[in-house]
Amino acid sequence: MTDTELQAELMEMGRVDLEVTTAALDQEDFEAQLAWRRVTAAHAERLAEILDAHGWPGDDLVGRPASQAAWKVAQHADHRLDVQRLALVLLSEAVAEGRAGARDLVFLTDRVRVNEGRRQVYGTQIAGVRDGVPVPWPCEEPERVEELRAEAGVESFAAQTGL
């Protein structure tokens, strides 16, 4: 597979992910939620193959948009924690080498920690909405979340959630 073919495949996976994720936000549409589960499961399986063959598909290999699509697939691979953990390790290396974005690493770090039943670091993962306000899953150091986000180059919680 050429880098261009891999780029195109990741972009298509990202497009489909966005489509099914948006549809699945309708809590009353169980068919859309099942479709989201099917797509994220298939995408996780394919991402595992890509990671094994190429390592993290970074900006240098497939370009920024396709690298971000790979991150989105990893982010939504909640039922494949093994894939999320591998993606986290490889993405961390890619960020350290300047081949991927730090924001992606921050969000995937929190996602993996929440899926492992641990407290998140940056407060990027939302547990639910209370009185119209998004509430993050518990954080290790809630008093430092904004500082840690700023250090990592990530927008504030208010900016992330539109508050």
Z-matrix of the N, CA and C atoms (Angstrom, degrees):
N
C 1 1.454
C 2 1.526 1 108.47
N 3 1.312 2 116.46 1 130.79
C 4 1.459 3 120.10 2 178.53
C 5 1.526 4 109.92 3 -79.81
N 6 1.315 5 115.14 4 164.12
C 7 1.456 6 120.25 5 177.01
C 8 1.532 7 110.70 6 -60.10
N 9 1.331 8 116.33 7 -36.43
C 10 1.464 9 121.04 8 179.23
C 11 1.525 10 110.89 9 -66.57
N 12 1.316 11 117.32 10 -40.46
C 13 1.467 12 120.87 11 177.70
C 14 1.529 13 110.43 12 -66.62
N 15 1.322 14 116.69 13 -41.40
C 16 1.461 15 120.87 14 177.86
C 17 1.527 16 109.87 15 -63.93
N 18 1.309 17 116.57 16 -43.34
C 19 1.460 18 121.15 17 177.23
C 20 1.526 19 110.67 18 -57.47
N 21 1.321 20 116.63 19 -47.69
C 22 1.469 21 120.94 20 -179.54
C 23 1.526 22 110.98 21 -63.48
N 24 1.311 23 117.07 22 -41.18
C 25 1.462 24 120.29 23 179.13
C 26 1.526 25 111.28 24 -63.44
N 27 1.319 26 117.03 25 -44.74
C 28 1.467 27 120.14 26 179.16
C 29 1.520 28 111.54 27 -64.82
N 30 1.309 29 116.86 28 -40.38
C 31 1.464 30 119.93 29 178.45
C 32 1.531 31 110.71 30 -62.28
N 33 1.327 32 116.87 31 -40.58
C 34 1.466 33 120.14 32 178.29
C 35 1.531 34 110.53 33 -67.07
N 36 1.318 35 117.02 34 -40.41
C 37 1.468 36 119.95 35 176.56
C 38 1.527 37 110.02 36 -60.88
N 39 1.319 38 117.26 37 -41.01
C 40 1.456 39 121.32 38 178.52
C 41 1.519 40 112.10 39 -65.02
N 42 1.319 41 116.37 40 -40.46
C 43 1.469 42 121.01 41 178.81
C 44 1.530 43 110.66 42 -63.27
N 45 1.328 44 116.00 43 -46.93
C 46 1.465 45 120.66 44 -179.77
C 47 1.524 46 110.07 45 -65.55
N 48 1.327 47 116.96 46 -40.68
C 49 1.466 48 120.69 47 178.66
C 50 1.524 49 110.49 48 -57.52
N 51 1.319 50 116.65 49 -47.49
C 52 1.462 51 120.69 50 179.78
C 53 1.529 52 110.85 51 -60.99
N 54 1.297 53 116.15 52 -43.26
C 55 1.469 54 121.03 53 -179.02
C 56 1.532 55 111.42 54 -61.24
N 57 1.341 56 117.22 55 -50.15
C 58 1.468 57 119.17 56 -176.86
C 59 1.519 58 112.08 57 -74.51
N 60 1.331 59 117.23 58 -31.03
C 61 1.464 60 120.10 59 177.64
C 62 1.518 61 110.21 60 -65.84
N 63 1.318 62 116.10 61 -44.61
C 64 1.461 63 120.67 62 179.12
C 65 1.525 64 110.55 63 -60.59
N 66 1.318 65 117.28 64 -44.80
C 67 1.467 66 120.95 65 179.67
C 68 1.527 67 111.31 66 -65.13
N 69 1.334 68 117.35 67 -36.61
C 70 1.462 69 121.33 68 -176.46
C 71 1.527 70 112.97 69 -73.89
N 72 1.319 71 117.50 70 -11.56
C 73 1.465 72 120.07 71 177.70
C 74 1.527 73 111.73 72 -66.74
N 75 1.321 74 116.64 73 -19.72
C 76 1.466 75 121.59 74 175.95
C 77 1.529 76 107.48 75 -75.05
N 78 1.305 77 116.59 76 102.19
C 79 1.463 78 122.00 77 -175.41
C 80 1.527 79 113.41 78 -63.14
N 81 1.312 80 117.45 79 -14.51
C 82 1.465 81 121.29 80 -179.91
C 83 1.529 82 112.42 81 -91.41
N 84 1.329 83 117.23 82 -14.07
C 85 1.465 84 121.25 83 -175.64
C 86 1.533 85 109.68 84 -97.19
N 87 1.326 86 115.03 85 88.80
C 88 1.459 87 120.15 86 -176.94
C 89 1.523 88 112.44 87 -69.37
N 90 1.318 89 117.42 88 -30.39
C 91 1.467 90 120.49 89 175.90
C 92 1.528 91 110.42 90 -63.14
N 93 1.320 92 116.58 91 -41.80
C 94 1.471 93 120.45 92 178.49
C 95 1.523 94 110.44 93 -65.66
N 96 1.307 95 117.14 94 -36.97
C 97 1.464 96 120.38 95 178.13
C 98 1.530 97 111.25 96 -67.19
N 99 1.338 98 116.52 97 -39.25
C 100 1.467 99 119.77 98 175.84
C 101 1.525 100 111.14 99 -65.48
N 102 1.324 101 116.03 100 -39.82
C 103 1.467 102 119.76 101 177.48
C 104 1.523 103 110.25 102 -61.56
N 105 1.328 104 116.81 103 -41.27
C 106 1.465 105 121.03 104 177.92
C 107 1.528 106 110.39 105 -60.34
N 108 1.322 107 116.59 106 -43.64
C 109 1.471 108 120.09 107 178.99
C 110 1.530 109 111.20 108 -63.08
N 111 1.327 110 117.08 109 -42.87
C 112 1.465 111 119.99 110 179.57
C 113 1.525 112 110.76 111 -62.43
N 114 1.321 113 115.96 112 -46.48
C 115 1.466 114 120.20 113 -178.16
C 116 1.524 115 111.21 114 -65.18
N 117 1.323 116 117.53 115 -46.46
C 118 1.470 117 118.67 116 -177.98
C 119 1.522 118 111.32 117 -66.18
N 120 1.320 119 117.96 118 -32.72
C 121 1.470 120 120.55 119 176.84
C 122 1.532 121 110.58 120 -67.32
N 123 1.320 122 116.89 121 -46.32
C 124 1.467 123 120.54 122 179.07
C 125 1.529 124 110.95 123 -64.61
N 126 1.323 125 116.36 124 -41.63
C 127 1.461 126 119.99 125 179.10
C 128 1.519 127 111.72 126 -64.93
N 129 1.320 128 117.28 127 -38.78
C 130 1.472 129 120.39 128 178.25
C 131 1.522 130 110.42 129 -62.43
N 132 1.316 131 115.63 130 -41.78
C 133 1.469 132 120.45 131 178.37
C 134 1.525 133 110.52 132 -60.87
N 135 1.313 134 116.67 133 -45.85
C 136 1.469 135 120.78 134 -179.48
C 137 1.527 136 111.18 135 -68.40
N 138 1.331 137 116.82 136 -39.07
C 139 1.459 138 119.40 137 178.71
C 140 1.528 139 110.68 138 -62.05
N 141 1.319 140 116.99 139 -38.91
C 142 1.470 141 120.01 140 177.73
C 143 1.529 142 110.44 141 -58.07
N 144 1.322 143 116.84 142 -42.04
C 145 1.468 144 120.88 143 177.91
C 146 1.525 145 110.90 144 -64.56
N 147 1.316 146 117.03 145 -42.08
C 148 1.464 147 121.67 146 179.94
C 149 1.519 148 110.42 147 -64.20
N 150 1.329 149 117.03 148 -44.09
C 151 1.468 150 120.78 149 179.76
C 152 1.518 151 111.06 150 -63.40
N 153 1.316 152 116.54 151 -39.94
C 154 1.468 153 120.03 152 178.08
C 155 1.519 154 111.89 153 -65.04
N 156 1.318 155 116.58 154 -37.54
C 157 1.461 156 121.01 155 -176.76
C 158 1.526 157 113.76 156 -82.31
N 159 1.343 158 117.43 157 -34.10
C 160 1.465 159 120.42 158 -169.81
C 161 1.519 160 114.80 159 -124.17
N 162 1.338 161 118.42 160 -8.46
C 163 1.452 162 118.99 161 -167.60
C 164 1.520 163 107.58 162 73.93
N 165 1.339 164 117.07 163 -159.10
C 166 1.456 165 118.36 164 179.40
C 167 1.524 166 109.26 165 -71.19
N 168 1.343 167 118.15 166 127.95
C 169 1.462 168 120.42 167 177.64
C 170 1.528 169 109.92 168 -76.05
N 171 1.297 170 115.17 169 83.10
C 172 1.451 171 121.62 170 -173.04
C 173 1.518 172 113.70 171 -80.86
N 174 1.334 173 113.75 172 178.46
C 175 1.460 174 122.19 173 -179.27
C 176 1.523 175 111.31 174 -54.93
N 177 1.328 176 116.15 175 -37.02
C 178 1.459 177 121.05 176 -177.61
C 179 1.524 178 112.56 177 -69.23
N 180 1.321 179 117.46 178 -28.14
C 181 1.462 180 121.83 179 -177.08
C 182 1.525 181 112.44 180 -90.92
N 183 1.341 182 116.24 181 -45.73
C 184 1.470 183 120.17 182 -172.57
C 185 1.523 184 114.36 183 -125.77
N 186 1.321 185 117.88 184 -2.67
C 187 1.460 186 121.21 185 -177.29
C 188 1.520 187 111.40 186 89.75
N 189 1.325 188 114.83 187 158.74
C 190 1.473 189 120.65 188 -175.72
C 191 1.527 190 114.01 189 -59.32
N 192 1.336 191 119.66 190 -48.70
C 193 1.469 192 118.30 191 -178.08
C 194 1.537 193 113.24 192 -60.02
N 195 1.319 194 117.92 193 -41.38
C 196 1.463 195 120.50 194 179.90
C 197 1.526 196 111.28 195 -71.43
N 198 1.325 197 117.23 196 -34.40
C 199 1.467 198 120.41 197 175.48
C 200 1.528 199 110.01 198 -63.98
N 201 1.331 200 116.33 199 -40.41
C 202 1.460 201 119.88 200 177.07
C 203 1.532 202 111.40 201 -67.56
N 204 1.308 203 117.57 202 -33.42
C 205 1.467 204 120.39 203 175.91
C 206 1.532 205 109.66 204 -63.82
N 207 1.331 206 117.21 205 -40.53
C 208 1.468 207 120.72 206 177.09
C 209 1.528 208 109.91 207 -62.19
N 210 1.335 209 115.82 208 -41.01
C 211 1.466 210 119.49 209 177.44
C 212 1.525 211 110.40 210 -60.94
N 213 1.331 212 117.52 211 -44.03
C 214 1.469 213 120.85 212 -178.99
C 215 1.529 214 110.41 213 -61.28
N 216 1.316 215 116.76 214 -40.51
C 217 1.465 216 120.77 215 177.63
C 218 1.535 217 109.94 216 -62.81
N 219 1.322 218 116.06 217 -44.39
C 220 1.473 219 119.79 218 177.81
C 221 1.521 220 110.65 219 -63.29
N 222 1.306 221 116.48 220 -42.34
C 223 1.463 222 122.37 221 -179.17
C 224 1.530 223 110.71 222 -59.07
N 225 1.318 224 117.13 223 -36.10
C 226 1.466 225 121.11 224 -176.79
C 227 1.526 226 113.36 225 -95.00
N 228 1.318 227 118.11 226 6.49
C 229 1.469 228 121.86 227 179.84
C 230 1.532 229 110.60 228 -85.32
N 231 1.318 230 116.23 229 45.15
C 232 1.468 231 121.38 230 -173.57
C 233 1.522 232 114.34 231 -59.29
N 234 1.309 233 117.55 232 -27.61
C 235 1.455 234 120.13 233 -179.33
C 236 1.527 235 111.72 234 -91.09
N 237 1.307 236 116.71 235 5.18
C 238 1.468 237 122.58 236 176.65
C 239 1.532 238 108.20 237 -130.92
N 240 1.318 239 114.47 238 71.14
C 241 1.462 240 120.46 239 -178.36
C 242 1.529 241 111.09 240 -59.47
N 243 1.325 242 117.37 241 -30.94
C 244 1.467 243 120.03 242 176.97
C 245 1.524 244 111.03 243 -61.25
N 246 1.326 245 116.44 244 -40.08
C 247 1.462 246 120.81 245 178.74
C 248 1.525 247 109.46 246 -69.57
N 249 1.327 248 117.33 247 -42.73
C 250 1.463 249 120.16 248 178.35
C 251 1.527 250 110.68 249 -61.30
N 252 1.310 251 117.38 250 -42.75
C 253 1.478 252 120.05 251 179.93
C 254 1.521 253 111.38 252 -63.88
N 255 1.326 254 117.38 253 -44.43
C 256 1.465 255 120.49 254 177.90
C 257 1.526 256 110.11 255 -62.97
N 258 1.324 257 116.91 256 -44.40
C 259 1.465 258 120.46 257 178.46
C 260 1.522 259 110.40 258 -59.65
N 261 1.327 260 117.13 259 -40.20
C 262 1.462 261 120.93 260 -179.78
C 263 1.526 262 111.40 261 -61.96
N 264 1.311 263 116.92 262 -44.40
C 265 1.475 264 120.72 263 179.00
C 266 1.528 265 110.22 264 -62.68
N 267 1.335 266 116.13 265 -48.82
C 268 1.462 267 120.07 266 -177.17
C 269 1.524 268 112.23 267 -68.85
N 270 1.327 269 116.70 268 -38.19
C 271 1.470 270 120.30 269 177.27
C 272 1.525 271 110.12 270 -65.63
N 273 1.308 272 117.27 271 -39.94
C 274 1.465 273 121.34 272 178.21
C 275 1.534 274 110.70 273 -58.73
N 276 1.310 275 116.61 274 -43.30
C 277 1.471 276 120.98 275 177.43
C 278 1.531 277 110.39 276 -64.32
N 279 1.335 278 115.95 277 -42.90
C 280 1.465 279 120.00 278 -179.08
C 281 1.523 280 111.20 279 -64.18
N 282 1.328 281 117.63 280 -39.47
C 283 1.468 282 120.84 281 178.26
C 284 1.528 283 109.71 282 -65.37
N 285 1.321 284 117.02 283 -43.70
C 286 1.473 285 121.17 284 179.08
C 287 1.525 286 111.36 285 -60.11
N 288 1.333 287 116.19 286 -31.37
C 289 1.464 288 121.72 287 -179.94
C 290 1.534 289 112.52 288 -90.74
N 291 1.336 290 117.19 289 0.79
C 292 1.456 291 120.95 290 179.49
C 293 1.522 292 113.99 291 76.69
N 294 1.338 293 117.52 292 20.74
C 295 1.466 294 121.54 293 -177.52
C 296 1.524 295 113.25 294 -102.17
N 297 1.337 296 117.41 295 1.56
C 298 1.464 297 121.74 296 179.66
C 299 1.520 298 108.30 297 -155.57
N 300 1.321 299 115.99 298 164.93
C 301 1.450 300 121.57 299 -175.28
C 302 1.516 301 114.40 300 -85.25
N 303 1.331 302 115.29 301 138.58
C 304 1.463 303 121.74 302 179.90
C 305 1.521 304 111.96 303 -63.18
N 306 1.332 305 117.53 304 -33.50
C 307 1.467 306 120.33 305 179.77
C 308 1.529 307 110.41 306 -59.15
N 309 1.326 308 116.63 307 -42.61
C 310 1.462 309 120.53 308 178.73
C 311 1.528 310 110.78 309 -59.82
N 312 1.325 311 115.86 310 -41.12
C 313 1.461 312 120.54 311 179.81
C 314 1.528 313 111.66 312 -65.04
N 315 1.319 314 116.97 313 -41.14
C 316 1.462 315 121.77 314 178.98
C 317 1.529 316 110.39 315 -59.76
N 318 1.324 317 116.47 316 -48.71
C 319 1.468 318 120.57 317 -178.35
C 320 1.532 319 111.75 318 -66.37
N 321 1.337 320 117.63 319 -41.42
C 322 1.466 321 119.81 320 -179.89
C 323 1.526 322 110.97 321 -69.85
N 324 1.323 323 117.14 322 -34.88
C 325 1.467 324 120.25 323 176.10
C 326 1.524 325 110.10 324 -57.85
N 327 1.315 326 116.23 325 -50.59
C 328 1.463 327 119.93 326 179.87
C 329 1.523 328 111.12 327 -64.06
N 330 1.314 329 118.30 328 -40.67
C 331 1.467 330 121.59 329 -177.87
C 332 1.525 331 110.45 330 -61.82
N 333 1.328 332 116.54 331 -45.10
C 334 1.463 333 120.47 332 179.75
C 335 1.530 334 110.09 333 -64.71
N 336 1.308 335 116.93 334 -44.65
C 337 1.469 336 120.16 335 179.84
C 338 1.531 337 111.00 336 -59.85
N 339 1.322 338 117.90 337 -45.02
C 340 1.469 339 120.96 338 178.86
C 341 1.530 340 109.73 339 -63.08
N 342 1.329 341 117.27 340 -42.91
C 343 1.469 342 120.26 341 -179.62
C 344 1.527 343 112.02 342 -67.47
N 345 1.312 344 117.20 343 -22.10
C 346 1.469 345 121.50 344 175.16
C 347 1.525 346 112.01 345 -86.73
N 348 1.337 347 116.76 346 -2.49
C 349 1.456 348 120.77 347 -179.22
C 350 1.519 349 112.89 348 82.11
N 351 1.333 350 116.44 349 19.10
C 352 1.466 351 120.56 350 179.35
C 353 1.518 352 109.80 351 -105.51
N 354 1.320 353 115.54 352 166.44
C 355 1.463 354 121.15 353 176.20
C 356 1.523 355 108.90 354 -74.65
N 357 1.329 356 114.99 355 144.42
C 358 1.453 357 119.25 356 178.84
C 359 1.530 358 110.56 357 -83.36
N 360 1.308 359 115.78 358 167.58
C 361 1.459 360 122.06 359 -177.37
C 362 1.527 361 111.18 360 -97.03
N 363 1.331 362 117.17 361 -46.99
C 364 1.458 363 122.20 362 -168.13
C 365 1.533 364 114.76 363 -103.45
N 366 1.311 365 117.77 364 -4.43
C 367 1.461 366 120.91 365 178.81
C 368 1.514 367 114.29 366 69.43
N 369 1.326 368 117.39 367 31.72
C 370 1.459 369 120.39 368 -177.76
C 371 1.523 370 113.71 369 -86.95
N 372 1.320 371 116.73 370 -19.26
C 373 1.463 372 119.89 371 -175.21
C 374 1.526 373 110.39 372 -97.97
N 375 1.305 374 114.84 373 125.91
C 376 1.463 375 121.34 374 -173.92
C 377 1.532 376 109.76 375 -94.89
N 378 1.328 377 115.80 376 126.95
C 379 1.463 378 121.47 377 179.80
C 380 1.522 379 111.22 378 -80.99
N 381 1.312 380 116.68 379 -33.61
C 382 1.454 381 121.11 380 -178.03
C 383 1.512 382 110.15 381 175.46
N 384 1.317 383 114.93 382 -168.01
C 385 1.460 384 121.31 383 -179.74
C 386 1.520 385 107.94 384 -125.43
N 387 1.321 386 115.73 385 129.31
C 388 1.463 387 121.76 386 179.31
C 389 1.520 388 108.39 387 -123.35
N 390 1.312 389 116.12 388 122.02
C 391 1.472 390 121.49 389 -178.53
C 392 1.525 391 111.71 390 53.65
N 393 1.342 392 115.48 391 39.21
C 394 1.451 393 120.75 392 177.58
C 395 1.518 394 115.13 393 79.04
N 396 1.341 395 117.13 394 4.84
C 397 1.461 396 121.24 395 -177.00
C 398 1.531 397 109.53 396 -115.57
N 399 1.346 398 118.09 397 127.00
C 400 1.462 399 120.46 398 177.23
C 401 1.545 400 110.57 399 -62.60
N 402 1.332 401 115.11 400 136.53
C 403 1.463 402 121.13 401 -179.32
C 404 1.528 403 108.08 402 -118.89
N 405 1.336 404 117.19 403 122.66
C 406 1.464 405 119.09 404 -179.72
C 407 1.532 406 111.03 405 -75.64
N 408 1.335 407 115.25 406 156.00
C 409 1.454 408 119.95 407 169.50
C 410 1.533 409 107.22 408 -59.06
N 411 1.335 410 118.35 409 158.31
C 412 1.470 411 119.98 410 -178.79
C 413 1.534 412 112.51 411 -55.04
N 414 1.329 413 114.57 412 145.86
C 415 1.469 414 122.41 413 -178.60
C 416 1.524 415 109.63 414 -115.12
N 417 1.335 416 115.85 415 151.65
C 418 1.464 417 121.26 416 177.43
C 419 1.523 418 111.75 417 -60.05
N 420 1.324 419 115.57 418 -48.57
C 421 1.459 420 121.00 419 -178.11
C 422 1.530 421 108.87 420 -130.14
N 423 1.333 422 116.47 421 77.51
C 424 1.467 423 118.61 422 -175.03
C 425 1.520 424 113.83 423 -56.30
N 426 1.314 425 116.72 424 -31.54
C 427 1.461 426 120.10 425 -179.06
C 428 1.535 427 112.28 426 -71.02
N 429 1.337 428 117.01 427 -15.83
C 430 1.468 429 121.12 428 -178.36
C 431 1.525 430 113.66 429 -109.05
N 432 1.325 431 117.43 430 2.83
C 433 1.464 432 120.13 431 -174.21
C 434 1.522 433 112.12 432 -54.46
N 435 1.307 434 117.76 433 -48.87
C 436 1.473 435 119.47 434 -177.58
C 437 1.531 436 111.07 435 -64.58
N 438 1.300 437 116.83 436 -39.02
C 439 1.476 438 120.83 437 177.47
C 440 1.532 439 110.36 438 -62.83
N 441 1.329 440 117.16 439 -46.07
C 442 1.463 441 121.30 440 -179.40
C 443 1.525 442 111.44 441 -64.97
N 444 1.319 443 115.81 442 -39.22
C 445 1.463 444 119.56 443 177.11
C 446 1.529 445 110.25 444 -62.75
N 447 1.314 446 116.67 445 -45.06
C 448 1.467 447 120.60 446 179.92
C 449 1.530 448 110.76 447 -61.97
N 450 1.326 449 116.65 448 -43.04
C 451 1.470 450 120.82 449 178.70
C 452 1.524 451 111.40 450 -59.82
N 453 1.335 452 116.35 451 -34.71
C 454 1.461 453 121.20 452 -178.57
C 455 1.533 454 112.09 453 -86.05
N 456 1.335 455 116.62 454 -4.02
C 457 1.452 456 120.48 455 -179.87
C 458 1.515 457 113.94 456 79.14
N 459 1.334 458 116.56 457 28.10
C 460 1.455 459 121.92 458 -179.06
C 461 1.520 460 109.07 459 -107.85
N 462 1.341 461 116.48 460 142.58
C 463 1.449 462 121.43 461 179.67
C 464 1.526 463 110.70 462 -59.40
N 465 1.317 464 115.76 463 160.69
C 466 1.464 465 121.36 464 179.99
C 467 1.524 466 109.87 465 -63.69
N 468 1.325 467 116.01 466 163.22
C 469 1.464 468 121.55 467 177.03
C 470 1.530 469 109.52 468 -59.24
N 471 1.325 470 116.42 469 -41.95
C 472 1.473 471 120.10 470 179.41
C 473 1.519 472 110.74 471 -60.59
N 474 1.311 473 117.34 472 -42.88
C 475 1.467 474 120.28 473 179.33
C 476 1.532 475 110.67 474 -67.65
N 477 1.323 476 117.74 475 -39.27
C 478 1.467 477 121.56 476 179.14
C 479 1.508 478 111.30 477 -61.60
N 480 1.306 479 116.71 478 -42.27
C 481 1.469 480 121.29 479 -172.69
C 482 1.521 481 113.15 480 -96.12
N 483 1.320 482 117.01 481 -3.55
C 484 1.456 483 120.23 482 178.61
C 485 1.508 484 114.17 483 77.57
N 486 1.331 485 116.41 484 22.64
C 487 1.478 486 120.06 485 179.79
C 488 1.520 487 111.31 486 -84.38
